[in-house]
Amino acid sequence: MKITAVANLKAQLSRYLRLVKAGQEILITERNVPVAKIIPVEDLSDDLEALRDLERQGLMRLGTGHLPKDFWKLPRGKDPEASIRRVVREERDRGW
């Protein structure tokens, strides 16, 4: 497995994508701390069929990939205790 820093990945993205396409995994680090891994995509046809199965059972609905035209005008959810903001701040403080 190759290991690279975020800065190197940004500077040489095409090179690393070629390596992933060839089957290698890339571990991404930030300040020498692993933060992500890029792995080759497996054949997703089985996964898509499983999702369609769930949709046929009425357990989920596959998205279209498009947002409704008025999406940004819809009312936002309430968070009176600011718990989402707190969780994001905690993640950032931990170095994420």
MMTF fields as JSON, N, C-alpha, C and O atoms, coordinates in Angstrom:
{
  "mmtfVersion": "1.0.0",
  "mmtfProducer": "UNKNOWN",
  "numBonds": 383,
  "numAtoms": 384,
  "numGroups": 96,
  "numChains": 1,
  "numModels": 1,
  "chainsPerModel": [1],
  "groupsPerChain": [96],
  "chainIdList": ["A"],
  "bondAtomList": [4, 2, 8, 6, 12, 10, 16, 14, 20, 18, 24, 22, 28, 26, 32, 30, 36, 34, 40, 38, 44, 42, 48, 46, 52, 50, 56, 54, 60, 58, 64, 62, 68, 66, 72, 70, 76, 74, 80, 78, 84, 82, 88, 86, 92, 90, 96, 94, 100, 98, 104, 102, 108, 106, 112, 110, 116, 114, 120, 118, 124, 122, 128, 126, 132, 130, 136, 134, 140, 138, 144, 142, 148, 146, 152, 150, 156, 154, 160, 158, 164, 162, 168, 166, 172, 170, 176, 174, 180, 178, 184, 182, 188, 186, 192, 190, 196, 194, 200, 198, 204, 202, 208, 206, 212, 210, 216, 214, 220, 218, 224, 222, 228, 226, 232, 230, 236, 234, 240, 238, 244, 242, 248, 246, 252, 250, 256, 254, 260, 258, 264, 262, 268, 266, 272, 270, 276, 274, 280, 278, 284, 282, 288, 286, 292, 290, 296, 294, 300, 298, 304, 302, 308, 306, 312, 310, 316, 314, 320, 318, 324, 322, 328, 326, 332, 330, 336, 334, 340, 338, 344, 342, 348, 346, 352, 350, 356, 354, 360, 358, 364, 362, 368, 366, 372, 370, 376, 374, 380, 378],
  "bondOrderList": [1, 1, 1, 1, 1, 1, 1, 1, 1, 1, 1, 1, 1, 1, 1, 1, 1, 1, 1, 1, 1, 1, 1, 1, 1, 1, 1, 1, 1, 1, 1, 1, 1, 1, 1, 1, 1, 1, 1, 1, 1, 1, 1, 1, 1, 1, 1, 1, 1, 1, 1, 1, 1, 1, 1, 1, 1, 1, 1, 1, 1, 1, 1, 1, 1, 1, 1, 1, 1, 1, 1, 1, 1, 1, 1, 1, 1, 1, 1, 1, 1, 1, 1, 1, 1, 1, 1, 1, 1, 1, 1, 1, 1, 1, 1],
  "groupList": [{"groupName": "MET", "atomNameList": ["N", "CA", "C", "O"], "elementList": ["N", "C", "C", "O"], "formalChargeList": [0, 0, 0, 0], "bondAtomList": [1, 0, 2, 1, 3, 2], "bondOrderList": [1, 1, 2], "singleLetterCode": "M", "chemCompType": "L-PEPTIDE LINKING"}, {"groupName": "LYS", "atomNameList": ["N", "CA", "C", "O"], "elementList": ["N", "C", "C", "O"], "formalChargeList": [0, 0, 0, 0], "bondAtomList": [1, 0, 2, 1, 3, 2], "bondOrderList": [1, 1, 2], "singleLetterCode": "K", "chemCompType": "L-PEPTIDE LINKING"}, {"groupName": "ILE", "atomNameList": ["N", "CA", "C", "O"], "elementList": ["N", "C", "C", "O"], "formalChargeList": [0, 0, 0, 0], "bondAtomList": [1, 0, 2, 1, 3, 2], "bondOrderList": [1, 1, 2], "singleLetterCode": "I", "chemCompType": "L-PEPTIDE LINKING"}, {"groupName": "THR", "atomNameList": ["N", "CA", "C", "O"], "elementList": ["N", "C", "C", "O"], "formalChargeList": [0, 0, 0, 0], "bondAtomList": [1, 0, 2, 1, 3, 2], "bondOrderList": [1, 1, 2], "singleLetterCode": "T", "chemCompType": "L-PEPTIDE LINKING"}, {"groupName": "ALA", "atomNameList": ["N", "CA", "C", "O"], "elementList": ["N", "C", "C", "O"], "formalChargeList": [0, 0, 0, 0], "bondAtomList": [1, 0, 2, 1, 3, 2], "bondOrderList": [1, 1, 2], "singleLetterCode": "A", "chemCompType": "L-PEPTIDE LINKING"}, {"groupName": "VAL", "atomNameList": ["N", "CA", "C", "O"], "elementList": ["N", "C", "C", "O"], "formalChargeList": [0, 0, 0, 0], "bondAtomList": [1, 0, 2, 1, 3, 2], "bondOrderList": [1, 1, 2], "singleLetterCode": "V", "chemCompType": "L-PEPTIDE LINKING"}, {"groupName": "ASN", "atomNameList": ["N", "CA", "C", "O"], "elementList": ["N", "C", "C", "O"], "formalChargeList": [0, 0, 0, 0], "bondAtomList": [1, 0, 2, 1, 3, 2], "bondOrderList": [1, 1, 2], "singleLetterCode": "N", "chemCompType": "L-PEPTIDE LINKING"}, {"groupName": "LEU", "atomNameList": ["N", "CA", "C", "O"], "elementList": ["N", "C", "C", "O"], "formalChargeList": [0, 0, 0, 0], "bondAtomList": [1, 0, 2, 1, 3, 2], "bondOrderList": [1, 1, 2], "singleLetterCode": "L", "chemCompType": "L-PEPTIDE LINKING"}, {"groupName": "GLN", "atomNameList": ["N", "CA", "C", "O"], "elementList": ["N", "C", "C", "O"], "formalChargeList": [0, 0, 0, 0], "bondAtomList": [1, 0, 2, 1, 3, 2], "bondOrderList": [1, 1, 2], "singleLetterCode": "Q", "chemCompType": "L-PEPTIDE LINKING"}, {"groupName": "SER", "atomNameList": ["N", "CA", "C", "O"], "elementList": ["N", "C", "C", "O"], "formalChargeList": [0, 0, 0, 0], "bondAtomList": [1, 0, 2, 1, 3, 2], "bondOrderList": [1, 1, 2], "singleLetterCode": "S", "chemCompType": "L-PEPTIDE LINKING"}, {"groupName": "ARG", "atomNameList": ["N", "CA", "C", "O"], "elementList": ["N", "C", "C", "O"], "formalChargeList": [0, 0, 0, 0], "bondAtomList": [1, 0, 2, 1, 3, 2], "bondOrderList": [1, 1, 2], "singleLetterCode": "R", "chemCompType": "L-PEPTIDE LINKING"}, {"groupName": "TYR", "atomNameList": ["N", "CA", "C", "O"], "elementList": ["N", "C", "C", "O"], "formalChargeList": [0, 0, 0, 0], "bondAtomList": [1, 0, 2, 1, 3, 2], "bondOrderList": [1, 1, 2], "singleLetterCode": "Y", "chemCompType": "L-PEPTIDE LINKING"}, {"groupName": "GLY", "atomNameList": ["N", "CA", "C", "O"], "elementList": ["N", "C", "C", "O"], "formalChargeList": [0, 0, 0, 0], "bondAtomList": [1, 0, 2, 1, 3, 2], "bondOrderList": [1, 1, 2], "singleLetterCode": "G", "chemCompType": "PEPTIDE LINKING"}, {"groupName": "GLU", "atomNameList": ["N", "CA", "C", "O"], "elementList": ["N", "C", "C", "O"], "formalChargeList": [0, 0, 0, 0], "bondAtomList": [1, 0, 2, 1, 3, 2], "bondOrderList": [1, 1, 2], "singleLetterCode": "E", "chemCompType": "L-PEPTIDE LINKING"}, {"groupName": "PRO", "atomNameList": ["N", "CA", "C", "O"], "elementList": ["N", "C", "C", "O"], "formalChargeList": [0, 0, 0, 0], "bondAtomList": [1, 0, 2, 1, 3, 2], "bondOrderList": [1, 1, 2], "singleLetterCode": "P", "chemCompType": "L-PEPTIDE LINKING"}, {"groupName": "ASP", "atomNameList": ["N", "CA", "C", "O"], "elementList": ["N", "C", "C", "O"], "formalChargeList": [0, 0, 0, 0], "bondAtomList": [1, 0, 2, 1, 3, 2], "bondOrderList": [1, 1, 2], "singleLetterCode": "D", "chemCompType": "L-PEPTIDE LINKING"}, {"groupName": "HIS", "atomNameList": ["N", "CA", "C", "O"], "elementList": ["N", "C", "C", "O"], "formalChargeList": [0, 0, 0, 0], "bondAtomList": [1, 0, 2, 1, 3, 2], "bondOrderList": [1, 1, 2], "singleLetterCode": "H", "chemCompType": "L-PEPTIDE LINKING"}, {"groupName": "PHE", "atomNameList": ["N", "CA", "C", "O"], "elementList": ["N", "C", "C", "O"], "formalChargeList": [0, 0, 0, 0], "bondAtomList": [1, 0, 2, 1, 3, 2], "bondOrderList": [1, 1, 2], "singleLetterCode": "F", "chemCompType": "L-PEPTIDE LINKING"}, {"groupName": "TRP", "atomNameList": ["N", "CA", "C", "O"], "elementList": ["N", "C", "C", "O"], "formalChargeList": [0, 0, 0, 0], "bondAtomList": [1, 0, 2, 1, 3, 2], "bondOrderList": [1, 1, 2], "singleLetterCode": "W", "chemCompType": "L-PEPTIDE LINKING"}],
  "groupTypeList": [0, 1, 2, 3, 4, 5, 4, 6, 7, 1, 4, 8, 7, 9, 10, 11, 7, 10, 7, 5, 1, 4, 12, 8, 13, 2, 7, 2, 3, 13, 10, 6, 5, 14, 5, 4, 1, 2, 2, 14, 5, 13, 15, 7, 9, 15, 15, 7, 13, 4, 7, 10, 15, 7, 13, 10, 8, 12, 7, 0, 10, 7, 12, 3, 12, 16, 7, 14, 1, 15, 17, 18, 1, 7, 14, 10, 12, 1, 15, 14, 13, 4, 9, 2, 10, 10, 5, 5, 10, 13, 13, 10, 15, 10, 12, 18],
  "groupIdList": [1, 2, 3, 4, 5, 6, 7, 8, 9, 10, 11, 12, 13, 14, 15, 16, 17, 18, 19, 20, 21, 22, 23, 24, 25, 26, 27, 28, 29, 30, 31, 32, 33, 34, 35, 36, 37, 38, 39, 40, 41, 42, 43, 44, 45, 46, 47, 48, 49, 50, 51, 52, 53, 54, 55, 56, 57, 58, 59, 60, 61, 62, 63, 64, 65, 66, 67, 68, 69, 70, 71, 72, 73, 74, 75, 76, 77, 78, 79, 80, 81, 82, 83, 84, 85, 86, 87, 88, 89, 90, 91, 92, 93, 94, 95, 96],
  "secStructList": [7, 3, 3, 3, 3, 2, 2, 2, 2, 2, 2, 6, 2, 2, 2, 2, 2, 2, 2, 2, 2, 6, 6, 7, 7, 3, 3, 3, 3, 3, 6, 6, 3, 3, 3, 3, 3, 3, 7, 7, 7, 7, 7, 7, 2, 2, 2, 2, 2, 2, 2, 2, 2, 2, 2, 2, 6, 6, 1, 7, 7, 7, 7, 7, 1, 7, 7, 7, 6, 6, 4, 4, 4, 1, 7, 7, 7, 7, 7, 6, 6, 7, 2, 2, 2, 2, 2, 2, 2, 2, 2, 2, 2, 6, 6, 7],
  "xCoordList": [0.847, 0.0, 0.899, 1.859, 0.568, 1.292, 0.742, -0.443, 1.6, 1.201, 1.627, 2.752, 0.712, 1.048, 0.312, -0.738, 0.886, 0.255, -0.8, -0.762, -1.728, -2.791, -2.197, -2.674, -1.17, -0.552, -0.02, -0.206, 0.646, 1.149, 0.008, 0.086, -1.042, -2.191, -2.775, -3.081, -2.929, -3.479, -2.582, -3.071, -1.281, -0.344, -0.213, 0.092, -0.445, -0.227, -1.435, -1.284, -2.619, -3.841, -3.91, -4.245, -3.602, -3.678, -2.783, -3.177, -1.58, -0.643, -1.225, -1.183, -1.771, -2.314, -3.564, -3.788, -4.371, -5.552, -5.143, -5.8, -4.062, -3.565, -3.157, -3.429, -2.503, -2.104, -3.326, -3.335, -4.352, -5.568, -6.255, -6.714, -6.325, -6.934, -6.183, -6.765, -4.88, -4.067, -4.204, -3.601, -5.0, -5.271, -4.626, -4.847, -3.839, -3.182, -4.109, -5.037, -3.843, -4.55, -3.618, -2.406, -4.201, -3.42, -3.93, -5.118, -3.036, -3.378, -3.006, -1.864, -3.963, -3.757, -3.518, -4.264, -2.463, -2.148, -2.196, -2.005, -2.455, -2.401, -1.593, -2.002, -0.46, 0.47, 0.849, 0.916, 1.091, 1.489, 0.407, 0.701, -0.832, -1.954, -2.842, -3.294, -3.101, -3.974, -5.374, -5.971, -5.888, -7.213, -8.152, -9.37, -7.604, -8.466, -7.686, -6.46, -8.448, -7.836, -8.578, -9.808, -7.835, -8.428, -8.21, -7.082, -9.297, -9.215, -9.908, -10.792, -9.519, -10.187, -11.668, -12.032, -12.494, -13.923, -14.152, -13.605, -14.967, -15.332, -16.538, -17.133, -16.882, -18.058, -19.296, -19.612, -19.982, -21.112, -22.455, -23.488, -22.465, -23.737, -24.529, -25.754, -23.856, -24.552, -25.144, -26.26, -24.385, -24.88, -26.116, -27.086, -26.079, -27.218, -28.446, -29.561, -28.237, -29.373, -29.936, -31.15, -29.074, -29.535, -30.347, -31.363, -29.906, -30.659, -32.013, -33.021, -32.034, -33.313, -34.253, -35.467, -33.69, -34.489, -35.165, -36.359, -34.392, -34.946, -36.027, -37.031, -35.809, -36.806, -38.103, -39.196, -37.982, -39.17, -39.954, -41.175, -39.237, -39.899, -40.505, -41.17, -40.272, -40.806, -40.012, -40.506, -38.784, -37.971, -37.129, -36.647, -36.954, -36.193, -36.582, -37.294, -36.107, -36.35, -35.017, -34.329, -34.656, -33.419, -33.568, -34.61, -32.539, -32.559, -32.322, -31.868, -32.643, -32.446, -31.082, -30.613, -30.44, -29.179, -29.367, -28.391, -30.63, -30.933, -31.736, -32.627, -31.415, -32.169, -33.394, -33.347, -34.484, -35.645, -35.255, -34.358, -35.929, -35.581, -35.642, -34.835, -36.586, -36.74, -36.013, -36.31, -35.076, -34.403, -33.823, -34.021, -33.11, -32.434, -33.407, -33.028, -34.646, -35.658, -36.466, -37.236, -36.302, -37.028, -36.585, -35.43, -37.493, -37.097, -36.056, -36.117, -35.113, -34.074, -34.561, -35.433, -33.989, -34.324, -33.891, -32.94, -34.568, -34.258, -33.207, -33.213, -32.32, -31.292, -31.091, -30.047, -32.098, -32.048, -30.859, -30.403, -30.357, -29.211, -27.88, -26.822, -27.924, -26.714, -25.866, -24.637, -26.504, -25.757, -24.941, -23.854, -25.447, -24.686, -23.418, -22.336, -23.556, -22.393, -21.37, -20.167, -21.836, -20.946, -20.182, -18.976, -20.879, -20.234, -19.188, -18.095, -19.516, -18.558, -17.325, -16.196, -17.54, -16.418, -15.548, -14.321, -16.168, -15.4, -14.566, -13.41, -15.155, -14.399, -13.21, -12.107, -13.429, -12.326, -11.24, -10.054, -11.637, -10.655, -9.819, -8.661, -10.396, -9.661, -8.741, -8.011, -8.78, -7.887, -8.519, -7.809, -9.784, -10.482, -10.751, -11.335],
  "yCoordList": [-1.17, 0.0, 1.241, 1.332, 2.18, 3.449, 4.382, 4.325, 5.239, 6.234, 7.6, 7.771, 8.574, 9.923, 10.951, 10.674, 12.136, 13.239, 13.895, 13.771, 14.583, 15.27, 16.207, 16.253, 16.947, 17.898, 17.189, 17.676, 16.036, 15.271, 14.753, 14.771, 14.295, 13.792, 14.894, 14.669, 16.084, 17.204, 17.564, 17.866, 17.529, 17.922, 16.87, 17.201, 15.589, 14.5, 13.573, 12.354, 14.148, 13.34, 12.353, 11.187, 12.796, 11.896, 10.681, 9.56, 10.903, 9.787, 8.776, 7.57, 9.274, 8.364, 7.647, 6.482, 8.332, 7.661, 6.543, 5.504, 6.754, 5.673, 4.46, 3.322, 4.705, 3.597, 2.849, 1.619, 3.603, 2.971, 2.165, 1.049, 2.722, 1.989, 0.698, -0.282, 0.701, -0.501, -1.489, -2.562, -1.135, -2.078, -1.743, -2.457, -0.681, -0.342, 0.457, 1.121, 0.382, 1.193, 2.316, 2.127, 3.497, 4.658, 5.115, 5.395, 5.193, 5.698, 7.18, 7.541, 8.029, 9.473, 9.903, 9.524, 10.704, 11.179, 12.705, 13.393, 13.195, 14.627, 14.796, 14.335, 15.447, 15.58, 14.203, 14.003, 13.272, 11.888, 11.08, 10.028, 11.548, 10.813, 10.322, 11.135, 9.017, 8.515, 9.13, 9.153, 9.628, 10.242, 9.611, 9.736, 8.936, 8.349, 7.282, 7.197, 6.473, 5.462, 5.471, 5.478, 5.47, 5.357, 3.927, 3.437, 3.269, 1.875, 1.741, 2.534, 0.746, 0.538, 0.191, -0.48, 0.656, 0.365, -1.053, -1.478, -1.77, -3.118, -3.033, -1.968, -4.126, -4.17, -3.854, -4.576, -2.79, -2.329, -2.87, -2.538, -3.686, -4.151, -4.958, -4.845, -5.77, -6.528, -5.594, -5.809, -4.549, -3.586, -2.863, -2.676, -2.456, -1.749, -2.657, -2.211, -3.909, -4.844, -5.03, -5.138, -5.07, -5.187, -3.952, -4.07, -2.78, -1.558, -1.572, -1.168, -2.033, -2.125, -3.111, -2.909, -4.18, -5.138, -4.459, -4.646, -3.666, -2.935, -1.958, -1.77, -1.338, -0.408, -1.143, -0.648, -2.313, -3.102, -3.522, -3.666, -3.719, -4.104, -2.9, -3.049, -1.716, -0.505, -0.029, 0.784, -0.522, -0.151, 1.098, 1.715, 1.469, 2.663, 3.137, 2.448, 4.317, 4.842, 5.335, 6.125, 4.875, 5.321, 6.775, 7.174, 7.55, 8.954, 9.111, 8.191, 10.301, 10.608, 11.229, 11.266, 11.72, 12.422, 13.905, 14.635, 14.37, 15.786, 16.317, 15.64, 17.533, 18.18, 18.868, 19.333, 18.934, 19.687, 21.157, 21.658, 21.85, 23.234, 24.146, 25.068, 23.904, 24.777, 24.249, 24.673, 23.34, 22.688, 23.691, 23.541, 24.712, 25.653, 26.598, 27.296, 26.629, 27.484, 26.725, 27.336, 25.415, 24.614, 24.979, 25.351, 24.876, 25.2, 24.212, 23.017, 24.724, 23.874, 23.279, 23.838, 22.143, 21.494, 22.334, 23.109, 22.187, 22.94, 22.189, 20.959, 22.93, 22.368, 23.344, 23.99, 23.457, 24.486, 24.353, 25.358, 23.15, 22.987, 23.105, 22.938, 23.39, 23.5, 22.238, 22.318, 21.076, 19.822, 19.488, 18.921, 19.832, 19.547, 20.389, 19.889, 21.667, 22.551, 22.042, 22.087, 21.562, 21.054, 19.818, 19.708, 18.897, 17.687, 18.027, 17.461, 18.943, 19.344, 19.971, 19.675, 20.832, 21.471, 20.422, 20.512, 19.421, 18.363, 17.566, 17.235, 17.264, 16.534, 17.351, 16.824, 18.636, 19.503, 19.589, 19.574, 19.681, 19.763, 18.492, 18.542, 17.351, 16.08, 15.936, 14.952, 16.915, 16.858, 16.306, 15.971, 16.2, 15.683, 16.772, 16.557],
  "zCoordList": [0.0, 0.0, 0.0, 0.765, -0.865, -0.914, 0.157, 0.489, 0.695, 1.687, 1.159, 0.69, 1.241, 0.799, 1.641, 2.221, 1.691, 2.406, 1.519, 0.295, 2.144, 1.405, 0.358, -0.776, 0.728, -0.2, -1.442, -2.557, -1.26, -2.404, -3.258, -4.487, -2.615, -3.356, -4.23, -5.401, -3.66, -4.419, -5.606, -6.695, -5.386, -6.436, -7.536, -8.682, -7.183, -8.141, -8.233, -8.319, -8.216, -8.182, -9.346, -9.139, -10.556, -11.718, -11.54, -11.861, -11.028, -10.81, -9.829, -10.073, -8.711, -7.707, -8.213, -7.883, -9.005, -9.572, -10.532, -10.591, -11.28, -12.146, -11.318, -11.701, -10.179, -9.308, -8.768, -8.708, -8.376, -7.853, -8.948, -8.705, -10.14, -11.267, -11.542, -12.007, -11.252, -11.459, -10.308, -10.34, -9.278, -8.198, -6.863, -5.885, -6.793, -5.53, -4.617, -5.079, -3.329, -2.347, -1.91, -1.81, -1.649, -1.232, 0.122, 0.279, 1.104, 2.427, 2.456, 2.172, 2.796, 2.826, 4.264, 5.167, 4.473, 5.819, 5.867, 4.864, 7.061, 7.319, 8.596, 9.662, 8.489, 9.614, 10.174, 11.387, 9.263, 9.575, 10.278, 10.845, 10.252, 10.833, 9.686, 8.88, 9.593, 8.528, 8.636, 9.712, 7.5, 7.49, 6.466, 6.591, 5.456, 4.426, 3.672, 3.746, 2.943, 2.092, 0.756, 0.724, -0.333, -1.662, -2.125, -2.163, -2.475, -2.913, -4.261, -4.583, -5.052, -6.335, -6.123, -5.157, -7.031, -6.965, -7.451, -8.469, -6.708, -7.121, -8.056, -8.216, -8.653, -9.515, -8.677, -7.731, -9.023, -8.222, -8.701, -8.119, -9.735, -10.278, -9.245, -9.195, -8.417, -7.378, -6.329, -5.855, -5.967, -4.982, -5.5, -4.766, -6.764, -7.342, -7.365, -7.094, -7.685, -7.702, -6.302, -6.135, -5.296, -3.913, -3.519, -2.835, -3.945, -3.659, -4.36, -3.781, -5.597, -6.323, -5.643, -5.626, -5.083, -4.322, -3.136, -2.901, -2.389, -1.246, -1.692, -1.005, -2.849, -3.367, -3.73, -3.454, -4.343, -4.702, -3.461, -3.508, -2.343, -1.099, -0.38, 0.646, -0.923, -0.31, 0.892, 1.672, 1.057, 2.211, 1.972, 2.922, 0.715, 0.384, -1.002, -1.733, -1.352, -2.692, -3.246, -2.601, -4.429, -5.062, -5.487, -6.007, -5.266, -5.661, -7.152, -7.831, -7.642, -9.059, -9.314, -10.451, -8.246, -8.412, -8.636, -8.812, -8.632, -8.846, -7.671, -7.159, -7.249, -6.183, -6.782, -7.921, -6.028, -6.509, -6.71, -6.031, -7.64, -7.958, -6.742, -6.622, -5.837, -4.674, -3.442, -2.325, -3.623, -2.495, -1.502, -0.296, -1.984, -1.099, -0.411, 0.529, -0.861, -0.226, 0.831, 1.571, 0.908, 1.881, 3.293, 3.499, 4.276, 5.656, 6.173, 5.883, 6.935, 7.51, 8.818, 9.484, 9.176, 10.437, 11.623, 11.526, 12.716, 13.936, 14.748, 14.8, 15.371, 16.246, 17.4, 17.49, 18.298, 19.339, 20.298, 20.845, 20.51, 21.407, 20.672, 21.278, 19.373, 18.545, 18.637, 18.635, 18.719, 18.877, 17.63, 17.739, 16.453, 15.234, 15.216, 14.908, 15.547, 15.583, 16.598, 16.34, 17.74, 18.786, 18.293, 18.512, 17.633, 17.142, 16.08, 16.083, 15.179, 14.144, 14.792, 14.4, 15.78, 16.471, 17.157, 17.106, 17.802, 18.466, 17.461, 17.728, 16.315, 15.283, 14.82, 14.674, 14.59, 14.149, 15.202, 14.875, 16.477, 17.551, 17.647, 18.062, 17.265, 17.293, 16.069, 15.953, 15.165, 14.007, 12.766, 11.818, 12.732, 11.554, 10.64, 9.578]
}
